[in-house]
Amino acid sequence: MIESLINSFSDKYRWHYECQKDTCPTPEQDINSGLCDLFAEEVKKHYPQTIIHYDEDLDHCYCEIDGLFYDAENPKGVKSPELMVFLGDLSCI
């Protein structure tokens, strides 16, 4: 569903990753490492029914569409936020 947005978003914000000292090994982790709010807004532009959630503990935004939860690392959606992968192995934060 949102898989097609990841590459275009990543290309658009390439400068952001290049300015960071430690970049993540994947574009999906780069997005979730500081650009998750902007990515969630981009998803909402394409899917207006999107509900954007914010997890204070993780300082992370993610999307809910039709009962499934999405972000750059979970582009196929999962049934619960607890099932989401977040920053892979955390090596890039």
BELJO-V852603 format. One record per helix or strand of 3 or more residues. SS is the DSSP state (helix for helix, strand for strand). FROM is the first residue (numbers start at 1). TO is the last residue. If there is no record, write none. Layout:
BEGIN
SS;FROM;TO, SS;FROM;TO
END
This chain:
BEGIN
helix;3;12, helix;14;19, helix;27;32, helix;36;46, strand;51;55, strand;60;65, strand;68;70, helix;81;83
END
